């Protein structure tokens, strides 16, 4: 199995990012060795939710010379008496705030990137800090968002989550097309102006500048100014193939989730980046006192659920469906949520033309309504089962770069890789 590194991020605190990351990692450990890394280095959130004794953490990695794999903590027998989660381990942040670790400089972030890349695991889950700074952006994939977590009725967190999408995509564009980038030699020196490209990237990123509203407008301006130079297609492809994935925590209803979370999320992405981005809803975690109480108990929900099932306590769910029916329902949901593209079987009827943003909103609304129809009676554990099924579907059906990544890239490493791939595909210099 190819290692996958999956960052979990949120624009604001208080949306349940860490509890989601922990329970997701526990679920994935059923399918392979899984390591959860707490990169929210100022708060030590994971160690407060998992009541396990910790011998080494990121303090020992940064201050005592320990290897990162020496800082992995396994679950103690009291939390996992049957060793059902023996494939799970976590790396905690320091016990208390240490300024130099809470605010890592570029060298320290590079050290962490190398160490994460060196971890021997099938899945590495990165619990990033809330907000948007280099300790978040440096650990995001270059071709997708990883998993964004936000929640209904928290507008600031929703908009901040969409800003993570913007930061991730603009970071890639800037890294590829900075003034000294080797990409310009690839396209022949002097054919385009690096200074002009970066000037327009600055304008497109600045929400106070209306001359170039978003990346689509930037691409169109570039087409005009360069007579549709091949470099413009490379930029367009970055937008076209960028993937956005999100999970709603504290889901309470279709109407609330769509109006207060999904709609502003999609609109902000469409207005300030591009309506062409592929946005996929990986599922939700229903509003539940029990789920949040598990954090207070320092025993993650998935562990408590497993213990309850082993104690033969009846589950409060409807009668199980047949596997064939489940597979059929899942395939329909994969198509609706954007994980799988359906081929049209017949020519669609003529309808009034909608804007790309309206199309994106309708797609997201249809997806969440279909999910609710199929899954409204499911409990928190079944919510996670669906999310895991989506993730495994992505692993099996998509390119490696479409979800998470196989490694993290330090500054300067991405462009040579992209050019090697491009030369391998075209065998020509443009």
C-alpha positions, 0 to 999 in steps of 0.5 A, spaced: 500 500 500 502 506 498 503 511 504 498 517 504 499 523 508 492 526 509 492 533 513 486 535 517 485 543 517 480 548 519 479 555 519 477 557 526 478 553 533 472 550 536 469 546 530 471 539 532 477 538 528 482 534 533 476 529 535 475 528 528 482 527 526 483 522 532 477 518 530 478 518 523 485 515 524 482 510 529 478 508 523 483 508 518 487 503 523 483 498 521 486 498 514 493 499 515 498 502 520 496 509 522 500 515 525 496 521 527 501 527 528 499 533 532 501 539 529 497 544 533 504 545 537 501 550 541 495 547 545 497 539 545 490 538 544 490 530 542 493 528 548 487 531 552 483 527 548 486 521 548 488 519 556 494 515 554 501 516 558 506 519 553 513 518 554 516 522 548 513 528 544 515 533 539 519 536 545 523 530 545 524 531 537 525 538 537 529 539 543 532 532 545 534 529 538 529 523 538 527 521 531 520 522 530 518 515 530 521 514 537 515 519 539 509 515 537 505 513 543 500 507 542 494 506 546 494 503 553 491 496 555 486 500 559 483 503 552 484 498 547 484 491 552 483 487 546 489 490 541 483 491 536 487 498 534 494 496 535 495 499 528 494 506 531 499 510 534 499 518 535 505 523 536 503 528 541 505 536 541 509 538 548 505 538 554 505 545 555 506 551 550 514 552 548 514 558 544 520 556 539 516 549 538 509 553 537 512 558 532 516 553 528 521 557 523 522 554 516 528 550 518 524 547 523 518 546 519 523 543 514 525 538 519 518 536 520 516 535 513 522 530 512 521 526 518 513 525 516 515 523 510 520 518 513 514 515 517 513 508 516 505 507 515 500 506 511 496 512 513 499 519 516 494 524 519 496 531 520 492 534 525 494 542 523 493 548 528 486 552 527 487 558 522 492 560 517 499 560 517 506 557 515 505 551 520 498 550 516 500 551 509 507 548 509 503 541 510 497 542 505 498 537 499 499 541 493 493 538 489 488 538 494 486 540 500 486 534 505 480 534 509 477 541 511 472 541 517 467 546 519 460 546 522 453 549 521 452 556 525 459 558 525 460 563 519 467 565 521 469 558 521 466 557 514 469 563 511 476 561 514 475 554 511 474 557 504 480 561 505 485 555 506 483 553 499 485 559 497 491 559 500 493 552 498 492 554 491 495 560 491 501 557 494 502 552 489 501 558 483 506 562 487 511 556 488 511 554 480 511 561 477 515 565 482 520 570 478 526 565 479 522 559 477 525 554 472 519 553 469 520 559 465 526 556 462 522 550 460 517 554 456 523 558 453 526 564 456 523 571 455 517 568 452 513 571 458 514 576 463 515 573 470 514 579 473 508 581 470 505 574 472 507 575 479 504 582 479 497 579 476 497 574 481 498 579 487 492 583 484 488 576 483 489 574 491 488 581 493 480 581 495 481 589 495 483 589 488 477 588 483 481 589 477 482 581 477 477 578 481 479 571 481 484 566 478 479 565 472 480 572 471 487 572 472 488 566 467 483 570 462 488 576 462 494 572 461 491 569 455 490 576 452 497 578 454 501 572 452 497 570 446 495 564 449 502 562 451 502 554 453 504 557 460 497 559 461 494 552 460 499 550 465 496 555 470 489 553 468 490 546 469 492 547 476 485 550 477 482 545 473 485 539 477 485 542 484 480 538 489 477 540 495 474 535 500 470 537 506 466 534 512 461 537 516 461 536 524 455 537 528 450 536 522 443 538 525 439 539 518 440 539 511 437 547 511 441 549 516 448 546 514 446 548 507 444 555 508 450 557 514 455 552 512 455 549 505 453 555 501 457 561 504 463 556 503 462 554 495 460 562 494 467 564 497 471 559 493 467 561 486 468 568 487 475 569 490 478 563 486 474 559 481 467 556 480 471 550 476 474 547 483 471 540 484 468 540 491 466 534 494 462 533 501 465 526 504 460 526 509 458 529 516 458 527 524 451 528 526 450 533 532 451 528 538 452 530 546 455 523 546 460 524 541 462 530 545 462 527 551 467 522 549 472 528 549 471 530 556 472 522 558 479 522 554 476 516 551 475 517 543 468 516 541 470 510 536 474 506 542 467 507 546 463 505 541 468 499 540 467 497 547 460 498 547 459 493 541 464 488 545 459 488 551 453 486 547 449 493 548 444 493 543 445 499 537 440 504 536 440 503 529 435 500 524 435 493 521 441 492 517 441 493 509 443 487 504 450 489 502 448 489 494 443 495 497 449 498 501 453 498 495 448 501 490 446 507 495 454 508 496 455 508 488 449 513 487 452 518 493 459 518 490 456 520 484 452 526 487 458 528 492 463 529 486 467 523 488 465 519 481 463 523 475 457 520 471 457 519 464 450 522 461 446 517 458 442 521 454 442 528 451 439 533 457 433 537 456 434 544 455 434 548 461 435 556 463 442 557 463 445 558 470 452 561 472 457 556 474 456 558 482 449 556 481 451 550 478 456 548 484 451 550 489 445 546 486 450 540 486 452 541 493 445 541 495 443 535 491 448 531 494 447 533 501 439 532 500 441 525 497 445 523 503 440 525 508 435 521 505 439 515 505 443 516 512 438 520 516 437 515 521 444 513 522 449 514 528 455 517 529 459 510 528 455 509 521 457 517 519 464 515 520 463 508 516 461 512 510 466 517 511 471 512 511 468 508 505 469 515 501 476 515 503 477 508 501 474 510 494 478 515 493 484 511 494 482 506 489 479 510 484 483 517 483 490 519 482 495 519 488 495 526 488 487 527 488 487 526 495 492 527 500 499 526 498 504 520 498 509 525 501 510 533 503 514 537 499 519 543 501 519 549 498 523 548 491 522 541 491 515 541 487 517 545 480 522 540 478 518 534 479 512 538 475 517 539 470 519 532 469 512 529 469 510 534 464 517 532 460 515 525 461 508 526 458 510 530 452 517 529 450 518 536 448 520 542 450 515 548 449 
